[in-house]
Amino acid sequence: MAFRFPLQAVLRLRRSLENQEEKKLMAIVSAIAKVRKEIEMLDEAGIEQRRRGNDALVSGVSVGAMLQFSAFTEVRRLAFKIECAKRLAELELKRKAQVSAYGKARQKREILESLRDREQARYDMEWAKNEQERLDEVFLIRKMREETE
């Protein structure tokens, strides 16, 4: 008879739950990367806008409306960057919580797998012992037949 782990359904459930927690964690990590990329793009846009503004000032082509528009866009960019930073902080908190949830789910799965492995090893040892006993009996029966003949 083959080895059968009585808690196999629970182990499958634990694997599934761990997988779900991992997917949630990956989604949060992806969102963090996206927000960081947005912040990086905002920084690059600000640098580029300041460079163009400086070039316009040096060349003497600057108009008051251009300076006003530049200041307005800089304020909007900074406001958006602050929103992104807040969102990033929230996501980092979520990531920390999700890392914890994933770790717990993983630990629960590993405990069950460890139990299954120990029971499998115990089963294998018992099976090997029984097989050896059967082989010993066959050997003794043959030997007895040979002696009686």
GROMACS elastic network, one bead per residue, 0.5 to 0.9 nm:
[ bonds ]
;  ai    aj funct       b0    kb
    1     4     6  0.87258   500
    3   119     6  0.88338   500
    3   120     6  0.67816   500
    3   123     6  0.68106   500
    3   124     6  0.82092   500
    4     7     6  0.88357   500
    4     8     6  0.80144   500
    4   120     6  0.83979   500
    5     8     6  0.54097   500
    5     9     6  0.88888   500
    5   116     6  0.63825   500
    5   119     6  0.76167   500
    5   120     6  0.78508   500
    6     9     6  0.78310   500
    6    10     6  0.87752   500
    6   116     6  0.88605   500
    7    10     6  0.52129   500
    7    11     6  0.62264   500
    7    12     6  0.87552   500
    7   112     6  0.80074   500
    7   116     6  0.80638   500
    8    12     6  0.61972   500
    8    13     6  0.85814   500
    8   112     6  0.88210   500
    8   116     6  0.82743   500
    9    12     6  0.51103   500
    9    13     6  0.62372   500
    9    14     6  0.86697   500
   10    14     6  0.61433   500
   10    15     6  0.86267   500
   10   109     6  0.89994   500
   10   112     6  0.82187   500
   11    15     6  0.61934   500
   11    16     6  0.85533   500
   11   108     6  0.89270   500
   11   109     6  0.64482   500
   11   112     6  0.61342   500
   11   113     6  0.71115   500
   11   116     6  0.88544   500
   12    15     6  0.50810   500
   12    16     6  0.61530   500
   12    17     6  0.86169   500
   12   109     6  0.86496   500
   13    16     6  0.50136   500
   13    17     6  0.61135   500
   13    18     6  0.85217   500
   13   109     6  0.86848   500
   14    17     6  0.50713   500
   14    18     6  0.60509   500
   14    19     6  0.84881   500
   14   105     6  0.68947   500
   14   106     6  0.79023   500
   14   108     6  0.67999   500
   14   109     6  0.51221   500
   14   110     6  0.88909   500
   14   112     6  0.82717   500
   15    18     6  0.50765   500
   15    19     6  0.60909   500
   15    20     6  0.86267   500
   15   105     6  0.81497   500
   15   106     6  0.78530   500
   15   108     6  0.89904   500
   15   109     6  0.60619   500
   16    19     6  0.50193   500
   16    20     6  0.62159   500
   16    21     6  0.86790   500
   17    20     6  0.50389   500
   17    21     6  0.62106   500
   17    22     6  0.85465   500
   17   102     6  0.87518   500
   17   105     6  0.65613   500
   17   106     6  0.85904   500
   17   109     6  0.87746   500
   18    21     6  0.51214   500
   18    22     6  0.61107   500
   18    23     6  0.86369   500
   18   101     6  0.87929   500
   18   102     6  0.62478   500
   18   103     6  0.83852   500
   18   104     6  0.84470   500
   18   106     6  0.55864   500
   18   107     6  0.89918   500
   18   108     6  0.86463   500
   18   109     6  0.73512   500
   19    22     6  0.50174   500
   19    23     6  0.61913   500
   19    24     6  0.86657   500
   19   102     6  0.84915   500
   19   105     6  0.86746   500
   19   106     6  0.87709   500
   20    23     6  0.50961   500
   20    24     6  0.62590   500
   20    25     6  0.86197   500
   20   102     6  0.85520   500
   21    24     6  0.50808   500
   21    25     6  0.61835   500
   21    26     6  0.86484   500
   21    98     6  0.71780   500
   21    99     6  0.84401   500
   21   101     6  0.67779   500
   21   102     6  0.50851   500
   21   103     6  0.87973   500
   21   105     6  0.73198   500
   21   106     6  0.89249   500
   22    26     6  0.61480   500
   22    27     6  0.86147   500
   22    98     6  0.83340   500
   22    99     6  0.83708   500
   22   101     6  0.89753   500
   22   102     6  0.60005   500
   23    26     6  0.50190   500
   23    27     6  0.61559   500
   23    28     6  0.86551   500
   24    27     6  0.51022   500
   24    28     6  0.63224   500
   24    29     6  0.86684   500
   24    98     6  0.73085   500
   24   102     6  0.87466   500
   25    28     6  0.51460   500
   25    29     6  0.61525   500
   25    30     6  0.85308   500
   25    94     6  0.86990   500
   25    95     6  0.64690   500
   25    98     6  0.57177   500
   25    99     6  0.66755   500
   25   102     6  0.75149   500
   26    30     6  0.60078   500
   26    31     6  0.85498   500
   27    30     6  0.50266   500
   27    31     6  0.61980   500
   27    32     6  0.86465   500
   28    31     6  0.50123   500
   28    32     6  0.61792   500
   28    33     6  0.86433   500
   28    91     6  0.66820   500
   28    92     6  0.83134   500
   28    94     6  0.73236   500
   28    95     6  0.60792   500
   28    98     6  0.83463   500
   29    32     6  0.50257   500
   29    33     6  0.62523   500
   29    34     6  0.86477   500
   29    91     6  0.82061   500
   29    92     6  0.85242   500
   29    95     6  0.69395   500
   30    33     6  0.50914   500
   30    34     6  0.62248   500
   30    35     6  0.87493   500
   31    35     6  0.62379   500
   31    36     6  0.85784   500
   31    88     6  0.85810   500
   31    91     6  0.75557   500
   32    35     6  0.51881   500
   32    36     6  0.61240   500
   32    37     6  0.85293   500
   32    87     6  0.86178   500
   32    88     6  0.61858   500
   32    91     6  0.62973   500
   32    92     6  0.73339   500
   32    95     6  0.87144   500
   33    36     6  0.50759   500
   33    37     6  0.60991   500
   33    38     6  0.86404   500
   34    37     6  0.50566   500
   34    38     6  0.62715   500
   34    39     6  0.87580   500
   35    39     6  0.62638   500
   35    40     6  0.85739   500
   35    84     6  0.63079   500
   35    85     6  0.80806   500
   35    87     6  0.76124   500
   35    88     6  0.63524   500
   36    39     6  0.50817   500
   36    40     6  0.61466   500
   36    41     6  0.85885   500
   36    84     6  0.80590   500
   36    85     6  0.84891   500
   36    88     6  0.74337   500
   37    41     6  0.60890   500
   37    42     6  0.85483   500
   38    41     6  0.50428   500
   38    42     6  0.61432   500
   38    43     6  0.86218   500
   38    81     6  0.82670   500
   38    84     6  0.76058   500
   39    42     6  0.50218   500
   39    43     6  0.62077   500
   39    44     6  0.86344   500
   39    80     6  0.87376   500
   39    81     6  0.60796   500
   39    84     6  0.67032   500
   39    85     6  0.77767   500
   40    43     6  0.50947   500
   40    44     6  0.62144   500
   40    45     6  0.85941   500
   41    44     6  0.50195   500
   41    45     6  0.60331   500
   41    46     6  0.84983   500
   42    45     6  0.50468   500
   42    46     6  0.61028   500
   42    47     6  0.86007   500
   42    77     6  0.66588   500
   42    78     6  0.82923   500
   42    80     6  0.84294   500
   42    81     6  0.69446   500
   43    46     6  0.50921   500
   43    47     6  0.62253   500
   43    48     6  0.86184   500
   43    77     6  0.86799   500
   43    81     6  0.85074   500
   44    47     6  0.50889   500
   44    48     6  0.61220   500
   44    49     6  0.85474   500
   45    48     6  0.50327   500
   45    49     6  0.60174   500
   45    50     6  0.85305   500
   45    77     6  0.87103   500
   46    49     6  0.50857   500
   46    50     6  0.61095   500
   46    51     6  0.84949   500
   46    73     6  0.89231   500
   46    74     6  0.69202   500
   46    77     6  0.76030   500
   46    78     6  0.89609   500
   47    50     6  0.51878   500
   47    51     6  0.61307   500
   47    52     6  0.86902   500
   48    51     6  0.50381   500
   48    52     6  0.62301   500
   48    53     6  0.85511   500
   49    52     6  0.51338   500
   49    53     6  0.60703   500
   49    54     6  0.85646   500
   49    70     6  0.74690   500
   49    74     6  0.84433   500
   50    54     6  0.60477   500
   50    55     6  0.84863   500
   50    70     6  0.83322   500
   51    54     6  0.51287   500
   51    55     6  0.61454   500
   51    56     6  0.86060   500
   52    56     6  0.61114   500
   52    57     6  0.85779   500
   53    56     6  0.50626   500
   53    57     6  0.61701   500
   53    58     6  0.86238   500
   53    62     6  0.77809   500
   53    66     6  0.84701   500
   53    67     6  0.76767   500
   53    70     6  0.76418   500
   54    57     6  0.50136   500
   54    58     6  0.61074   500
   54    59     6  0.85273   500
   55    58     6  0.51498   500
   55    59     6  0.61202   500
   55    60     6  0.85218   500
   55    61     6  0.87702   500
   55    62     6  0.89490   500
   56    59     6  0.51663   500
   56    60     6  0.60408   500
   56    61     6  0.53145   500
   56    62     6  0.52551   500
   56    63     6  0.88238   500
   57    60     6  0.50778   500
   57    61     6  0.64049   500
   57    62     6  0.53980   500
   57    63     6  0.89387   500
   58    61     6  0.78983   500
   58    62     6  0.85049   500
   59    62     6  0.77913   500
   60    63     6  0.86018   500
   62    65     6  0.84133   500
   62    66     6  0.64942   500
   62    67     6  0.70375   500
   63    66     6  0.52163   500
   63    67     6  0.64445   500
   63    68     6  0.87040   500
   64    67     6  0.51093   500
   64    68     6  0.60953   500
   64    69     6  0.85372   500
   65    69     6  0.60121   500
   65    70     6  0.84168   500
   66    69     6  0.50970   500
   66    70     6  0.60167   500
   66    71     6  0.85750   500
   67    70     6  0.50021   500
   67    71     6  0.61500   500
   67    72     6  0.85608   500
   68    71     6  0.51262   500
   68    72     6  0.61370   500
   68    73     6  0.86564   500
   69    73     6  0.61215   500
   69    74     6  0.84781   500
   70    73     6  0.52432   500
   70    74     6  0.61151   500
   70    75     6  0.86797   500
   71    74     6  0.50573   500
   71    75     6  0.62481   500
   71    76     6  0.87095   500
   72    75     6  0.51936   500
   72    76     6  0.62917   500
   72    77     6  0.85785   500
   73    76     6  0.50027   500
   73    77     6  0.59332   500
   73    78     6  0.84869   500
   74    77     6  0.50073   500
   74    78     6  0.61113   500
   74    79     6  0.85610   500
   75    78     6  0.51600   500
   75    79     6  0.61748   500
   75    80     6  0.86288   500
   76    79     6  0.50475   500
   76    80     6  0.61344   500
   76    81     6  0.84761   500
   77    80     6  0.51010   500
   77    81     6  0.60250   500
   77    82     6  0.86001   500
   78    82     6  0.61405   500
   78    83     6  0.86257   500
   79    82     6  0.51104   500
   79    83     6  0.63470   500
   79    84     6  0.86759   500
   80    84     6  0.61517   500
   80    85     6  0.85754   500
   81    85     6  0.60868   500
   81    86     6  0.86083   500
   82    86     6  0.62352   500
   82    87     6  0.85844   500
   83    86     6  0.51196   500
   83    87     6  0.61717   500
   83    88     6  0.85152   500
   84    88     6  0.59581   500
   84    89     6  0.85440   500
   85    89     6  0.61584   500
   85    90     6  0.86457   500
   86    89     6  0.50871   500
   86    90     6  0.62755   500
   86    91     6  0.85994   500
   87    90     6  0.50809   500
   87    91     6  0.61039   500
   87    92     6  0.85635   500
   88    91     6  0.50242   500
   88    92     6  0.60837   500
   88    93     6  0.86684   500
   89    92     6  0.50817   500
   89    93     6  0.63841   500
   89    94     6  0.87210   500
   90    93     6  0.51831   500
   90    94     6  0.62903   500
   90    95     6  0.85903   500
   91    95     6  0.59532   500
   91    96     6  0.85631   500
   92    96     6  0.62010   500
   92    97     6  0.86468   500
   93    96     6  0.51684   500
   93    97     6  0.63195   500
   93    98     6  0.85649   500
   94    97     6  0.51079   500
   94    98     6  0.59804   500
   94    99     6  0.84760   500
   95    99     6  0.59622   500
   95   100     6  0.85391   500
   96    99     6  0.51100   500
   96   100     6  0.63911   500
   96   101     6  0.87842   500
   97   100     6  0.51521   500
   97   101     6  0.63146   500
   97   102     6  0.86590   500
   98   102     6  0.59204   500
   98   103     6  0.83138   500
   99   102     6  0.50911   500
   99   103     6  0.60092   500
   99   104     6  0.86197   500
  100   103     6  0.50373   500
  100   104     6  0.62433   500
  100   105     6  0.86677   500
  101   104     6  0.51842   500
  101   105     6  0.62257   500
  101   106     6  0.85607   500
  102   105     6  0.50924   500
  102   106     6  0.60258   500
  102   107     6  0.84829   500
  103   106     6  0.50546   500
  103   107     6  0.60295   500
  103   108     6  0.86216   500
  104   107     6  0.50320   500
  104   108     6  0.62051   500
  104   109     6  0.86343   500
  105   108     6  0.52040   500
  105   109     6  0.62936   500
  105   110     6  0.86598   500
  106   109     6  0.51001   500
  106   110     6  0.60836   500
  106   111     6  0.86019   500
  107   110     6  0.50232   500
  107   111     6  0.61342   500
  107   112     6  0.87328   500
  108   111     6  0.52109   500
  108   112     6  0.64997   500
  108   113     6  0.87400   500
  109   112     6  0.52824   500
  109   113     6  0.61772   500
  109   114     6  0.85683   500
  110   114     6  0.59522   500
  110   115     6  0.84968   500
  111   114     6  0.50928   500
  111   115     6  0.62437   500
  111   116     6  0.86332   500
  112   115     6  0.50047   500
  112   116     6  0.61009   500
  112   117     6  0.85308   500
  113   117     6  0.60154   500
  113   118     6  0.85467   500
  114   117     6  0.50250   500
  114   118     6  0.61780   500
  114   119     6  0.85796   500
  115   118     6  0.51625   500
  115   119     6  0.61774   500
  115   120     6  0.84964   500
  116   119     6  0.51053   500
  116   120     6  0.59738   500
  116   121     6  0.85387   500
  117   121     6  0.60970   500
  117   122     6  0.85228   500
  118   121     6  0.50747   500
  118   122     6  0.61171   500
  118   123     6  0.84998   500
  119   123     6  0.59837   500
  119   124     6  0.84750   500
  120   124     6  0.60303   500
  120   125     6  0.85550   500
  121   124     6  0.50261   500
  121   125     6  0.61367   500
  121   126     6  0.85554   500
  122   125     6  0.51801   500
  122   126     6  0.61766   500
  122   127     6  0.85268   500
  123   126     6  0.51018   500
  123   127     6  0.59907   500
  123   128     6  0.85095   500
  124   127     6  0.50123   500
  124   128     6  0.60377   500
  124   129     6  0.84792   500
  125   128     6  0.50872   500
  125   129     6  0.60717   500
  125   130     6  0.85807   500
  126   129     6  0.50078   500
  126   130     6  0.61166   500
  126   131     6  0.84809   500
  127   130     6  0.51213   500
  127   131     6  0.60315   500
  127   132     6  0.85187   500
  128   131     6  0.50102   500
  128   132     6  0.60639   500
  128   133     6  0.85601   500
  129   132     6  0.51253   500
  129   133     6  0.62311   500
  129   134     6  0.87264   500
  130   133     6  0.50048   500
  130   134     6  0.62441   500
  130   135     6  0.86292   500
  131   134     6  0.50823   500
  131   135     6  0.61821   500
  131   136     6  0.85480   500
  132   135     6  0.50060   500
  132   136     6  0.60435   500
  132   137     6  0.85651   500
  133   137     6  0.61641   500
  133   138     6  0.86213   500
  134   137     6  0.50616   500
  134   138     6  0.61816   500
  134   139     6  0.85543   500
  135   138     6  0.50648   500
  135   139     6  0.61119   500
  135   140     6  0.85869   500
  136   139     6  0.50261   500
  136   140     6  0.61088   500
  136   141     6  0.85378   500
  137   140     6  0.50349   500
  137   141     6  0.60078   500
  137   142     6  0.85260   500
  138   141     6  0.51212   500
  138   142     6  0.61835   500
  138   143     6  0.85455   500
  139   142     6  0.52086   500
  139   143     6  0.61245   500
  139   144     6  0.86221   500
  140   144     6  0.60507   500
  140   145     6  0.85476   500
  141   144     6  0.51306   500
  141   145     6  0.62190   500
  141   146     6  0.86211   500
  142   145     6  0.51012   500
  142   146     6  0.61329   500
  142   147     6  0.86248   500
  143   146     6  0.50675   500
  143   147     6  0.62034   500
  143   148     6  0.86827   500
  144   147     6  0.50869   500
  144   148     6  0.61930   500
  144   149     6  0.86538   500
  145   148     6  0.51473   500
  145   149     6  0.61658   500
  146   149     6  0.53154   500
